């Protein structure tokens, strides 16, 4: 019986996909951590800080991750950040008070921020432009798949009363990240990246107008995307299972990335990125108006289509708008601003829900994001594309 031949490109895809999947498992297992924290007697407002401070730490880590990659190489960046994440997740395993919980979230957030900069910069440097859309789509599916695997597992463990098993998943995934990071570092293409002598400056980066508009658009998409971190709080109020939304979203996102990966090489990414965010905001508005398991299922699929196509477009557009010498700093900056949406959203939901109720908070957040994305599409992206300007 003939065995299927695994090509070098296949090995490269696997070496990129698995670390992204593992590090997002470490992140997304805590998407339902809000219910655990409230079980410790912590207020809803402080729970917003517990969820949001993780993303503050990620934001802080982005420039550091770029500096570490440029000075120490990809292998050391990945291995060191995974060890830091292990320490943070172990703190969360034992923590019960707010101080230690916040410390654990900060350490694990720093780990996630540095590790993902290493992986995303690695792929931005080694993937040729002609393959960028399809390859990014396949690889970043690893960032969505945890919502259909480890997050439902964590929810099932919590429902069954297995808190310690749930809390052990984060440290376990950090060990997996450490192992996979060492293997990525053995790829031959890394040595080529690390020999590049000249890296661009932040001054060069911040005069690139298309890149700056791209980061603003990405930040708005992130405001909507980050609602998944607080979805369990909203679902619990209406007796709906978060997994209906998360699994449906994950399946749709992975499907569009895998089945439509080659199409993402050909579509006008600059023209379609903002509409992907509009689709996500519309889906979020639907669940805020009609909370039910069925709505969560359908809206989750629409949300997944938006983020499934949108996030690979975002990563591809970073590389499309920047020369290779600016891509490590560009990835760090673009992801830093994307993370700001993930920081702001839990805080907005935590505080605003005390005044407006959680349903109206979700509703207003989705409408503000939708209106802003429509404005950017009309005022910049569509005119720039149809005039065939450099995006």
C-alpha positions in Angstrom: 0.0 0.0 0.0 1.4 3.4 -1.0 1.9 5.9 1.7 1.0 9.6 0.9 4.0 11.7 0.2 4.5 14.6 2.6 6.2 17.5 0.9 8.3 20.2 2.4 5.4 22.6 2.0 3.2 20.2 4.0 5.8 20.1 6.8 6.0 23.8 6.8 2.2 24.2 7.1 2.2 21.7 9.9 5.0 23.4 11.7 3.1 26.7 11.6 -0.4 25.3 12.2 0.3 23.3 15.4 2.0 26.1 17.4 -0.8 28.5 16.6 -3.4 25.9 17.6 -1.6 25.2 20.9 -1.0 28.8 22.0 -4.7 29.7 21.2 -5.8 26.7 23.2 -3.9 28.3 26.1 -5.8 31.5 25.5 -9.2 30.2 24.7 -9.6 27.8 27.6 -10.0 31.0 29.6 -12.9 32.3 27.5 -15.1 30.7 30.1 -12.9 31.8 33.0 -15.3 34.6 33.9 -17.8 32.2 35.4 -15.0 30.6 37.5 -13.9 34.0 38.8 -17.4 35.0 39.7 -17.7 31.7 41.6 -14.9 33.0 43.8 -17.1 35.9 44.8 -15.5 38.5 42.6 -17.7 41.3 41.3 -18.8 41.7 37.6 -16.7 44.8 37.2 -13.5 43.2 38.6 -14.2 40.2 36.4 -14.0 42.5 33.4 -10.5 43.5 34.6 -9.5 39.8 35.0 -10.6 39.1 31.4 -9.2 42.4 30.0 -5.8 42.5 31.7 -4.8 39.5 29.8 -5.1 41.5 26.6 -3.3 44.5 28.2 -0.4 42.2 28.8 -0.6 40.9 25.2 -0.5 44.5 23.9 2.5 45.3 26.1 4.3 42.2 24.8 4.0 43.0 21.1 6.9 45.4 20.8 8.9 43.2 23.2 8.2 40.2 21.0 9.4 42.0 17.9 12.7 43.0 19.7 13.3 39.5 21.0 12.7 38.0 17.6 15.1 40.4 15.9 17.8 39.9 18.5 17.5 36.3 19.7 15.8 34.5 16.8 12.6 32.6 16.6 13.4 29.4 18.5 14.5 31.3 21.7 11.5 33.6 21.4 9.0 30.7 21.3 10.7 28.6 23.9 11.1 31.4 26.4 7.6 32.7 26.0 6.1 29.3 26.5 8.0 28.8 29.8 6.6 32.2 30.9 3.1 31.1 30.0 3.6 27.9 32.1 4.4 30.0 35.1 1.4 32.2 34.6 -1.1 29.3 34.1 0.3 27.6 37.2 -0.4 30.7 39.2 -4.0 30.6 37.9 -4.2 27.0 38.9 -3.5 27.8 42.6 -4.9 31.3 42.8 -8.1 32.3 44.6 -7.5 35.9 45.5 -7.8 38.8 43.0 -4.1 39.7 43.2 -2.8 36.3 42.2 -5.4 35.9 39.6 -4.4 39.2 38.0 -0.7 38.2 38.2 -1.4 34.9 36.4 -3.4 36.6 33.7 -0.6 39.1 33.1 2.1 36.5 32.8 0.0 34.3 30.5 -0.9 37.3 28.4 2.8 38.3 28.0 3.5 34.7 26.9 0.7 34.7 24.3 1.7 38.1 22.9 5.4 37.1 22.5 4.7 33.6 21.2 2.3 34.7 18.5 4.6 37.5 17.3 7.2 34.8 16.8 4.9 32.6 14.8 3.2 35.3 12.7 6.5 37.0 11.9 8.0 33.7 10.9 5.3 33.0 8.4 5.2 36.6 7.1 8.9 36.3 6.3 9.0 32.9 4.7 5.7 32.6 2.8 5.8 34.1 -0.8 3.2 36.6 -1.8 1.6 34.3 -4.4 0.7 31.8 -1.7 0.1 34.3 1.1 -3.8 34.3 1.2 -4.2 30.5 1.1 -1.3 29.7 3.5 -2.4 32.2 6.0 -6.0 30.9 5.8 -4.9 27.4 6.5 -2.4 28.2 9.2 -4.6 30.6 11.2 -7.4 28.1 11.3 -5.4 26.9 14.3 -6.4 30.0 16.1 -10.1 29.3 15.7 -10.2 25.5 16.1 -9.7 25.7 19.9 -13.2 27.2 20.3 -14.6 24.0 18.9 -12.4 21.7 20.9 -10.8 22.8 24.1 -13.4 25.5 25.1 -16.3 23.0 25.0 -14.1 20.6 26.9 -13.5 23.2 29.5 -17.2 24.1 29.7 -18.1 20.4 30.1 -15.5 20.0 32.9 -16.9 23.0 34.8 -20.5 21.8 34.4 -19.4 18.4 35.8 -17.7 20.1 38.8 -14.1 19.2 37.7 -12.6 22.6 38.4 -9.1 21.3 39.0 -9.0 19.4 35.7 -10.3 22.6 33.9 -7.5 24.7 35.4 -4.9 22.1 34.5 -5.5 22.6 30.7 -3.7 25.9 30.5 -0.4 24.7 32.0 -0.6 21.5 29.8 -1.0 23.6 26.6 2.1 25.7 27.6 4.1 22.5 27.7 2.9 21.6 24.3 3.8 25.2 23.0 7.3 24.7 24.4 7.8 21.4 22.6 6.4 22.8 19.3 8.4 26.0 19.6 11.6 24.0 19.7 10.6 22.1 16.5 9.7 25.3 14.6 13.2 26.6 15.5 14.8 23.7 13.7 13.3 24.7 10.3 16.1 25.6 7.9 14.3 28.7 6.7 14.7 30.3 10.2 18.4 30.7 9.7 17.7 32.8 6.6 15.4 35.1 8.5 17.9 35.6 11.3 20.7 36.6 9.0 18.8 39.5 7.6 21.0 42.4 8.7 18.8 45.5 8.3 15.4 45.9 10.0 13.2 49.0 9.3 12.4 51.6 12.0 9.1 52.5 13.6 9.5 55.9 11.9 9.3 54.2 8.5 6.4 52.2 9.6 4.2 55.1 10.8 4.4 57.0 7.6 2.8 54.1 5.7 -0.8 55.4 5.4 -2.4 52.2 4.1 -0.9 50.3 7.0 -2.2 52.8 9.5 -5.8 52.7 8.1 -5.5 48.9 8.1 -4.7 48.9 11.9 -7.7 51.1 12.7 -10.0 48.8 10.7 -8.5 45.8 12.5 -9.0 47.4 15.8 -12.8 47.8 15.1 -13.0 44.2 14.0 -11.3 43.2 17.2 -13.9 45.0 19.3 -16.5 42.6 17.9 -14.2 39.6 17.9 -13.4 40.1 21.6 -17.0 39.7 22.7 -16.4 36.0 22.7 -14.3 36.4 25.8 -17.4 37.7 27.7 -20.0 35.6 25.8 -20.4 33.1 28.7 -21.6 36.0 31.0 -24.3 37.0 28.5 -25.3 33.4 27.7 -25.6 32.5 31.4 -28.1 35.4 32.0 -30.5 33.9 29.4 -29.9 30.2 30.1 -28.1 29.7 26.7 -25.0 27.5 26.2 -22.0 29.5 25.0 -20.8 26.4 23.1 -23.6 26.8 20.6 -22.1 30.1 19.4 -18.4 29.1 19.8 -18.6 25.8 18.1 -20.7 27.1 15.3 -18.4 30.0 14.8 -15.3 27.8 14.9 -16.7 25.3 12.4 -17.7 28.0 10.0 -14.3 29.8 10.3 -12.3 26.7 9.8 -14.5 25.6 6.9 -14.1 28.9 5.0 -10.3 28.9 5.7 -9.8 25.3 4.5 -12.3 25.1 1.7 -11.8 28.6 0.4 -8.1 29.0 1.1 -7.0 29.2 -2.5 -9.7 31.7 -3.2 -8.1 34.0 -0.6 -5.1 34.3 -2.9 -7.3 35.8 -5.6 -10.0 37.9 -3.9 -9.5 41.7 -3.4 -8.4 41.5 0.3 -8.4 45.3 0.7 -12.0 45.6 -0.5 -13.4 42.7 1.6 -11.7 43.0 5.0 -14.0 45.6 6.4 -17.2 43.8 5.2 -16.1 40.7 7.0 -16.1 42.8 10.2 -19.6 44.1 9.3 -20.9 40.5 9.0 -19.5 39.8 12.5 -21.1 42.9 14.0 -24.4 42.0 12.4 -24.3 38.5 13.9 -23.5 40.0 17.3 -26.5 42.3 17.0 -28.8 39.4 16.3 -27.9 37.4 19.4 -28.3 40.6 21.5 -31.9 40.9 20.1 -32.9 37.3 20.1 -31.0 35.3 22.7 -31.7 31.6 22.2 -29.7 28.4 21.4 -30.9 28.6 17.8 -29.9 32.2 17.4 -26.5 31.5 18.9 -26.1 28.6 16.5 -27.0 30.6 13.3 -25.3 33.9 14.4 -22.2 32.0 15.4 -22.0 30.5 11.8 -22.2 34.0 10.3 -19.7 35.4 12.8 -17.4 32.5 12.0 -17.6 33.2 8.2 -16.6 36.8 8.9 -13.6 36.1 11.2 -12.7 33.0 9.2 -12.1 35.1 6.0 -11.3 38.4 7.7 -8.4 37.5 10.0 -6.3 35.8 7.3 -7.0 38.9 5.1 -5.8 41.1 8.0 -2.5 39.2 8.4 -2.0 39.1 4.6 -2.7 42.8 4.3 0.0 43.5 6.9 2.5 41.8 4.6 0.9 43.4 1.4 1.3 46.9 2.7 4.9 46.5 4.1 8.3 45.6 2.8 10.1 42.6 4.5 12.3 44.8 6.6 9.2 46.3 8.3 7.2 43.1 8.8 8.3 42.1 12.3 7.6 45.6 13.6 4.5 45.8 11.4 3.1 42.5 12.8 3.9 43.6 16.3 2.1 47.0 15.9 -0.9 45.6 14.0 -1.5 42.9 16.5 -0.8 45.3 19.4 -3.7 47.5 18.1 -5.9 44.4 17.4 -5.3 43.4 21.0 -6.5 46.8 22.2 -10.0 45.8 21.1 -9.7 42.6 23.1 -8.6 44.7 26.1 -11.4 47.3 25.7 -14.3 45.0 25.0 -14.3 43.0 28.4 -14.0 46.3 30.3 -16.8 48.0 28.3 -19.0 45.0 28.8 -18.1 44.7 32.5 -18.9 48.3 33.3 -21.6 49.2 30.8 -23.7 46.1 31.7 -24.1 47.6 35.2 -25.9 50.6 33.6 -27.5 49.3 30.4 -27.8 45.6 31.0 -25.7 43.0 29.2 -28.1 42.7 26.2 -28.1 46.4 25.5 -24.3 46.5 26.0 -23.8 43.9 23.3 -26.3 45.6 21.1 -24.7 49.1 21.3 -21.2 47.6 20.9 -22.2 45.9 17.7 -23.9 48.9 16.3 -21.0 51.3 17.0 -18.6 48.9 15.4 -20.8 48.3 12.4 -21.3 52.0 11.7 -17.6 52.7 12.0 -16.6 49.9 9.6 -19.2 51.1 7.1 -17.7 54.6 7.2 -14.1 53.3 6.7 -15.3 51.2 3.7 -17.0 54.1 2.1 -14.4 56.7 2.8 -11.2 54.8 2.3 -11.1 51.2 1.3 -13.6 51.2 -1.6 -12.3 54.5 -3.2 -8.7 53.4 -2.9 -9.4 50.0 -4.4 -11.5 51.2 -7.4 -8.9 53.9 -8.2 -6.3 51.2 -8.2 -4.2 53.0 -5.6 -1.5 51.1 -3.8 -3.1 49.6 -0.7 
